Every structure is written in structure tokens, then in C-alpha cells.
Amino acid sequence: MSSGAGFRRETERLILRDWRADDWDEFFRVTNTPAVMQWLGGVLDVEGRAAQRARVEACQAANGFCFWAVERKADGALLGFCGLKRADAPGSSVTGEMEVGWRFREDSWGEGYAKEAAIAAIDAGFEDFGADRIVALTVEGNGPSWGLMKRLGMTRREDLDYGDTRYDPPWRDAIVYAIARADWRGA
């Protein structure tokens, strides 16, 4: 739940929370890998990592929410991020809408962490931040990502797909999934 001390939401196994300065090096160490970044524009160089951190911090400052650090309760390991932002990609068909997103370290894949964190983030979007609809974006080749969107109860919205001019194929053509507040059941 959100409080004056910052965002923190706990699930059975995870803590979604605001970033601490010392999280960033570990986040990039465990998620800026060829496997994790395969469908996210490729491995980031020093400038790319700095730009991503600046975008997340600016998003948090502007909106009061963004992609939060995800920590495993059992051992305190930083697994990645999951959270919400206002969609803002160039050419986006959903600009300004609440967008849920996630990125998890490869050694945590297949454990249900992304779904658990995404449910918490979507709950926060509807309960704490007043969203009427939440969208999720990926590319056609990223089957695990859009598979999770489907398991979350989101619906493919081909009418909202768009080309993100910042990227070349296979990262350019964004596909959109969405779920309305009235349809959300917490998967």
C-alpha cells in the first residue's frame, strides 16, 4: 500500500517498493543481460543504463508511481522491477494511459514472480492510483510477456498496436493488451 514514506506493497513472496540509490547497480547487473534484454531493445551501454534510471526517476517524480524495485522476501534478492507508468512512447496509441510493465532476472523466470508482482501492480493501479484501464505493451516475438498478459486476464487490442519509432525490428512493432477496472479480478 502507498504511504507518505513511499510506495511499498507486499505479496506472499515479494516486496514492491520505491528504489534506493544502491539498487541500481544490482538491477543492471542481474537484468541487463542478452537473455533478459532480448525483446527490450538489447543490452544497454553505460549511457543507456543512465538514461533508463533517469526515465524511471522522472516518471516517479511526475506521477507518484513508476516501475518499482521487486525484492524477494526470502532472501532480500533484487529480482527486477514491476510497476506502472504513463504510456509515453513516440507514436503510441495509448499515450497517457496507465501501463503495467515488468523485467525480471533470468534465474527467477518460471517461478511465478512476474505474475505475482504484476497482480500487485495492477491492484495498485486500480485501487491506489484510480486507473479505469491498464495497458501492457510488448512485441510479437516476446511470447512469455504476452502470455503473462493473457494469464492476467488482459485482452489483445490489435486496434491499438503501433510502431515505436525509437526502435528497428524486431522491437519496433508494439502490441497492446488491456484490462478495464470492471474486468479485473486479480487473476
Disulfide bonds with the S-S distance in Angstrom:
none
